[in-house]
Amino acid sequence: MSKVIVVTSGKGGVGKTTTTAALGAALAQAGESVVVVDFDVGLRNLDLVMGAERRVVFDLINVIQGVAKLPQALIRDKRLDTLWLLPASQTRDKDALTEDGVQKVIAELREKFDWVICDSPAGIERGAMLAMRHADAAVIVTNPEVSSVRDSDRIIGMLDSKTEKAEKGERIEKHLLITRYDAARASRGEMLSIEDVLDILSTPLLGIIPESEEVLKASNIGTPVTLSDRSSAPAQAYIEAARRLQGEDVEMTIPLVRKGLLDKLFGRRAA
């Protein structure tokens, strides 16, 4: 049965697009059929992170407006046969997204793929609302910073009130992914601790992505970090997060950047 995931946040720059690409690639590497969908109309970046920017002919808006059929807009990854991209338009504005159009596209994608991962714009404007509208589950990406966590709390409220599932009285599955975590800085009080973030947001933890130059390097060469170097700390963290999304009971760890070994964290487990 297909599952629609929205990768969302209240604050920009926390790593949503990196997360969408990394989780999509990790799931595809596990044998699942996956499509990653860019909802950031006018400011698309997912095609760059996926290394497909020169292959975009049609986009999500073209499909919604009937200019192209869905198969014409889908781009198959050159590295993984089961990974696909549906890019956003770079030239239109978010008003070009319509609720009926998004509903039809998501329904068609559900028939074709095991996983539909929607890369949402930050905040609570139209594009973000439509990206979460038909989701079965949400990955809320946050940095361990007060402003990022506060904005994530607002997003959690929107997920519980504005999604199709919420309006039917059903529960949308929510997962928290903490990015750019630095244990040394947290111990010095320069960023929030994992416990602080979890206490504030009261949302099950999907994973902790350590601060690492590997993430930037991977983005700059147009490769999801889980493909550029599977042994790197952020790649390991994303691969474990993807396994938890699949329902596996994986012990929560923070892969260490310097030593490249897994460091056990607090004995926590994802819910």
C-alpha positions, 0 to 999 in steps of 0.5 A: 500500500502506497504511503504519502509523506510530507517533509515539512518545517516551520523555518527555512534552511533546516534541511527539508530538501536534503532530507527528502532526497536522502530518505527517498534514496535510502528507501529506493536502495532498500528496494522500494519504489519512490517518487520525491515531489518538489512543492516549492513552486518558484524556488525549486531546489530538489532537482539540484540536490538530485542532480537532475536540473538539466533533465527537467522538461515538464513539472508539477504545475504542467501536470496540474494544468494539463499541459503534460501527462504525469509520466512526461514530467517524472524523471527517473534517477540515473543511479537507482531505477526505483527512484523518481523525481517530480520537479516543481516549476521554477517560473510559476507562483504558488497560486498555480497549485490548486487543491483539486489538481494536487489531489489528482496528482497525488492519487495517480502517484499513489497507484505507481509508487510505494512511497510518495515523499513531498518536499514542502516549502517552509512555513504555513503558506499555500504551497506548504498547506497543499503539500501536507494536505493529502499526507498519511505521515509527516517528517517534521525537520527541525534544528536544535534552536529555539526559533526552529523548534517554536516554528515546528510546534506551529507546524504540528498544530497545522498537521493536526487541524488542516490535513485531510486526515485531521478533518476526517477525525483521523490521526496523521502519523508524525515523526521528528527529525533533528538536523545539524546536531552537534553534541559538543555544542549542546553540552556547552549549552550553545544549542538545545539538547535532544531531550529539550527538543523532545520535551517541547514538541512531544513528537516521536523521534525519527532520527538525529542527523549530525552536523557534517560537511558531507551534507553540503558536499553531497548537495553541491555535486547533486547526489543525495548524501545516502548515495554519495558516501553510505559510510558517512555519519549523516548517511548512516543517520538517514538510512536508519531513519528510513528503516524506522519509517518502514516500521523497523525497530532501530535503536536511536543513535547519533553517528559520529562524524569524526570517528565514523562509529555509531555512538549510542544515545540515551537508549531511546527508541523511535515510537 
